[in-house]
Amino acid sequence: MGMRVLVVDDHKIMREGLRSLLEKQPDIEVVAEAESAREALKLVEEFMPNLVIIDVVMPSLNGIEATRRI
């Protein structure tokens, strides 16, 4: 079973770039993307990823607080 990853960044181009790089690895599956930390909290419950790659600086709820909640 491969690594299930959630990518979280408020910049679309960063999410797309990370997804592109990660999906080239045979043992990694990007299960979802989120543009906000609040959205990420919901997606973690839905997709149960093994790894969350999250931007630290985001509006509203930052990545550090979201990581604590995850």
C-alpha distances in whole Angstrom, upper triangle without the diagonal:
4,7,9,12,16,19,22,26,29,29,28,28,26,23,23,24,21,19,20,19,15,15,16,13,11,8,9,10,13,13,17,20,23,27,28,26,28,26,22,23,23,20,18,19,18,15,14,12,11,14,17,19,22,26,28,31,31,34,35,32,31,27,28,29,26,24,26,26,22
4,6,9,13,16,19,22,26,26,25,25,22,20,20,20,17,15,16,15,12,11,13,10,8,4,5,7,10,11,15,17,20,24,25,24,26,23,20,22,22,18,17,18,18,14,13,10,9,11,14,16,19,23,25,28,28,31,32,29,28,24,26,27,24,22,24,24,20
4,6,10,13,16,19,23,23,22,22,20,17,18,18,14,13,15,14,10,11,13,10,10,6,5,6,8,9,12,15,18,21,22,21,22,21,17,19,19,16,14,16,16,12,11,8,6,7,10,12,16,19,22,25,25,28,29,26,24,21,22,23,20,18,21,21,17
4,7,10,13,17,20,21,20,21,18,15,16,17,14,12,14,14,10,11,14,12,12,9,6,5,6,6,9,12,14,18,19,18,19,17,14,15,16,12,11,13,12,8,8,5,5,6,9,11,14,18,20,23,23,25,26,23,22,19,20,21,18,16,19,19,15
4,6,10,13,16,17,16,17,15,12,13,14,11,9,12,12,9,10,13,12,13,11,7,6,5,6,7,9,11,14,16,15,17,15,11,13,14,11,10,13,12,9,9,5,6,5,6,7,10,14,17,19,19,22,23,20,19,16,17,19,16,14,17,17,14
4,7,10,13,15,14,15,13,10,12,13,10,9,13,13,11,12,15,15,16,14,11,9,6,6,5,6,8,11,12,11,13,11,8,10,11,8,8,11,11,8,9,6,8,6,5,6,8,11,14,17,16,18,19,17,16,13,15,16,13,12,16,15,12
4,7,10,11,11,12,9,6,9,10,7,7,11,12,10,12,15,15,17,16,12,11,7,8,7,5,6,9,10,10,13,11,8,12,13,10,10,14,14,12,13,10,11,9,6,5,6,9,12,14,13,16,18,16,14,11,14,16,13,13,16,16,14
4,7,9,9,11,9,7,10,12,10,10,14,14,13,15,18,19,21,20,16,14,11,11,9,6,5,6,7,7,10,9,7,10,12,10,11,14,15,13,14,12,14,11,7,6,5,6,9,11,10,12,14,12,11,9,12,13,10,11,15,14,13
4,5,7,9,7,6,10,11,10,11,14,15,15,17,19,20,23,22,18,17,14,15,12,8,7,5,6,8,11,10,9,13,15,13,14,18,18,17,18,16,17,14,11,8,6,5,8,9,7,10,13,12,10,9,13,14,12,13,17,17,16
4,6,9,8,8,11,13,13,14,17,18,18,20,22,24,26,26,22,20,17,17,14,10,8,4,6,9,11,11,11,14,16,15,16,20,20,19,20,19,21,18,14,12,9,8,10,9,6,8,11,11,10,10,14,15,13,15,18,18,18
4,6,5,7,9,10,11,13,14,16,17,18,21,22,25,25,22,20,17,18,15,11,10,7,9,12,15,14,14,17,19,17,19,22,22,21,23,21,22,19,16,13,11,9,12,11,9,11,14,15,14,13,17,18,17,18,22,22,21
4,5,5,6,9,10,11,12,14,15,16,19,21,23,24,20,18,15,16,13,9,9,7,11,14,16,14,14,18,19,17,19,22,21,20,22,20,22,19,16,14,13,12,15,14,13,14,17,17,17,16,20,21,19,20,23,23,22
4,5,5,6,9,10,10,12,14,15,17,19,22,23,20,19,15,17,15,12,12,11,14,17,19,17,17,21,22,20,21,25,24,22,24,21,23,20,17,15,14,13,16,15,15,17,20,20,19,18,21,23,21,22,25,26,24
4,5,5,6,8,10,11,12,14,16,18,21,21,18,17,14,16,14,11,11,10,13,15,18,16,15,19,20,18,19,23,22,21,22,19,20,17,14,11,11,10,13,13,13,16,19,18,16,15,18,20,18,19,22,23,21
4,5,5,6,9,10,10,12,14,16,19,19,15,14,10,12,10,7,8,8,11,13,16,14,13,16,17,15,16,20,19,17,18,16,17,15,12,10,10,10,14,14,13,16,18,18,16,14,18,20,17,17,21,21,19
4,6,5,6,9,10,10,13,15,18,18,15,14,11,13,11,9,11,11,14,17,19,17,16,19,20,17,19,22,21,19,20,18,19,17,15,13,13,13,17,18,17,19,22,21,20,18,21,23,21,21,25,25,22
4,5,5,6,9,10,11,14,17,18,15,14,12,15,14,12,14,14,17,18,21,19,18,21,22,20,21,24,23,21,22,19,20,17,15,12,13,13,17,18,18,20,23,22,21,19,22,24,22,21,25,26,24
4,5,5,6,8,10,12,15,15,12,12,9,13,12,10,12,13,16,17,20,18,16,19,20,17,18,21,21,18,19,16,16,13,12,9,11,11,15,17,17,20,22,21,19,16,19,22,19,18,22,23,20
4,5,5,6,9,10,13,13,10,9,7,10,9,8,12,13,16,17,20,17,15,19,19,16,17,20,19,16,17,14,15,13,12,10,12,14,18,19,19,21,24,22,21,18,21,23,20,20,23,23,21
4,6,5,7,10,12,14,11,11,9,13,13,12,15,16,19,21,23,21,19,22,23,20,20,24,22,19,21,17,18,16,16,14,16,17,20,22,21,24,27,26,24,21,24,26,24,23,27,27,24
4,6,6,8,11,12,10,11,10,14,14,14,17,18,21,21,24,22,20,23,24,21,21,24,23,20,21,17,17,15,15,13,15,16,20,21,22,25,27,26,24,21,23,26,24,22,26,27,24
4,5,6,9,9,6,7,7,11,12,12,15,17,20,20,23,21,18,21,22,18,18,21,20,17,17,14,14,12,12,11,14,16,19,21,22,25,27,25,23,20,22,24,22,20,24,24,21
4,5,7,9,6,6,7,10,12,13,16,19,21,22,24,22,19,22,22,19,19,22,20,17,18,15,15,14,15,14,17,19,22,24,24,27,29,27,26,23,25,27,24,23,26,27,23
4,6,9,8,9,10,14,16,16,20,22,24,25,28,25,23,26,26,22,22,25,24,20,21,18,18,16,17,16,19,21,24,26,27,30,32,30,28,25,27,30,27,26,29,30,26
4,6,6,8,10,14,16,17,20,23,25,25,28,25,23,25,26,22,21,24,23,19,20,16,15,14,16,15,19,21,24,27,27,30,32,30,28,25,27,29,26,24,28,28,25
4,6,8,11,14,17,19,22,25,27,27,29,27,24,26,26,23,22,24,23,19,19,16,15,16,18,18,21,24,27,30,30,33,35,32,31,27,29,31,28,26,29,30,26
4,7,10,12,16,18,21,24,26,25,27,25,22,24,24,21,19,22,21,17,16,13,12,13,15,16,20,23,25,28,29,32,33,30,29,25,27,29,26,24,26,27,23
4,7,9,12,14,17,20,22,22,24,21,18,21,21,17,16,19,18,14,14,11,10,10,12,13,16,19,22,25,25,28,29,27,25,22,24,25,22,21,24,24,20
4,6,9,11,15,18,20,20,22,19,16,19,18,15,14,17,15,11,12,9,10,10,12,13,16,19,22,24,24,27,28,26,24,21,23,25,22,20,23,23,19
4,6,8,11,14,16,17,18,16,13,16,16,12,12,15,14,10,11,9,10,10,10,10,13,16,19,21,21,23,24,22,21,18,21,22,19,18,21,21,17
4,7,10,14,16,16,17,14,12,14,13,9,10,12,10,7,9,7,10,10,10,12,14,17,20,22,21,23,24,22,21,19,21,22,18,18,21,19,16
4,7,10,12,13,14,10,9,12,11,7,9,11,10,8,10,9,12,11,10,11,12,15,18,19,18,20,20,19,19,16,19,20,16,16,19,18,15
4,7,9,11,12,9,8,11,11,8,10,13,12,11,13,11,14,12,10,10,10,12,15,16,14,16,17,16,16,14,17,18,15,15,19,18,15
4,6,7,9,6,5,9,9,8,10,13,12,12,14,13,15,13,10,10,9,10,13,14,11,13,14,13,13,12,15,15,12,14,17,15,14
4,7,9,7,8,11,12,11,13,16,16,16,17,16,19,16,13,12,10,10,12,12,9,10,12,11,12,11,15,15,13,15,18,17,16
4,5,5,6,9,10,11,12,15,15,16,17,16,19,16,13,12,9,9,11,10,7,8,8,8,9,9,12,12,10,12,15,14,14
4,5,5,6,9,10,10,13,14,15,15,15,17,14,11,11,8,9,9,10,7,9,8,6,7,6,9,9,6,9,11,10,10
4,5,5,7,9,10,12,13,15,15,16,18,17,13,14,12,12,13,13,10,10,8,7,9,10,12,10,7,11,12,10,11
4,5,5,6,9,10,11,12,14,14,17,16,12,13,12,13,14,15,12,12,11,10,12,12,14,13,10,13,15,12,12
4,5,5,6,9,10,10,11,11,13,12,9,10,9,11,13,14,12,13,13,10,11,10,12,12,8,10,12,10,9
4,6,5,7,9,10,10,11,14,13,10,12,11,13,14,16,14,15,13,10,12,11,12,11,7,9,10,8,7
4,5,5,6,9,10,12,15,15,13,15,14,16,18,19,16,17,15,13,15,14,16,14,11,13,14,11,10
4,5,5,6,8,9,12,12,10,13,13,15,17,19,17,18,17,15,16,14,17,16,12,13,15,13,10
4,5,5,5,6,9,10,8,12,12,15,17,19,17,19,18,15,16,14,15,14,11,11,13,10,7
4,6,6,9,12,13,12,15,15,19,20,22,20,21,20,17,18,16,18,16,13,13,14,11,9
4,6,9,12,14,13,16,17,20,22,23,22,23,21,19,20,19,20,19,16,16,18,15,12
4,6,9,11,11,14,15,19,21,23,22,23,23,20,21,18,20,20,16,16,18,16,13
4,7,9,10,13,15,18,20,23,22,24,23,20,20,17,19,18,15,14,16,14,10
4,5,7,10,12,16,18,21,20,23,23,20,19,16,17,18,15,13,15,14,11
4,7,10,13,17,19,22,22,25,25,21,20,17,17,18,16,13,15,15,11
4,7,10,13,15,18,19,22,22,19,17,14,15,16,13,11,14,14,11
4,6,10,12,15,15,18,18,15,14,10,12,13,10,9,12,12,9
4,7,10,13,13,17,18,15,13,9,11,14,11,10,13,14,12
4,6,9,9,13,14,12,9,6,9,11,9,8,12,13,11
4,6,7,10,13,11,8,6,8,11,10,10,13,15,14
4,6,10,12,9,6,4,6,9,9,9,12,14,14
4,7,9,9,5,6,8,10,11,12,14,16,16
4,7,6,5,7,10,11,10,12,15,15,16
4,6,6,9,12,12,12,15,16,16,18
4,6,10,12,10,11,14,15,14,16
4,7,8,7,7,10,11,11,13
4,6,6,6,9,10,11,12
4,6,5,6,9,10,10
4,5,5,6,9,10
4,5,5,6,9
4,5,5,6
4,5,5
4,6
4
